[in-house]
Amino acid sequence: MKSKAVFYHAGCPVCVNAERTFVGALDRDRFDVEIVHLGSAKQRIVEAEKLGVKSVPALAVGGQVFHINFGASLADLR
């Protein structure tokens, strides 16, 4: 069974680079990957906060959040 991975971003250059680098490196046979642009899917900000996302870009896998660099805080996306 695949693990779910969610990549949260805001479309900024830092986020786009992180998506190419990290999401592109995930083994799609092991991970079901969803990419969520919080700038255009603002209703998903609450979900991201509940998972522990503080800033984007961030990758959530198996209930753990990995913050990658710093593009924007979730407060800035509201």
Protein Blocks (a to p, Z undefined) as FASTA:
>chain_A
ZZddddddehiaklmmmmmmmmmmpcfklpccddddfklmmmlmmmmmmnopabdcddde
ehiacdehjfbdfklmZZ
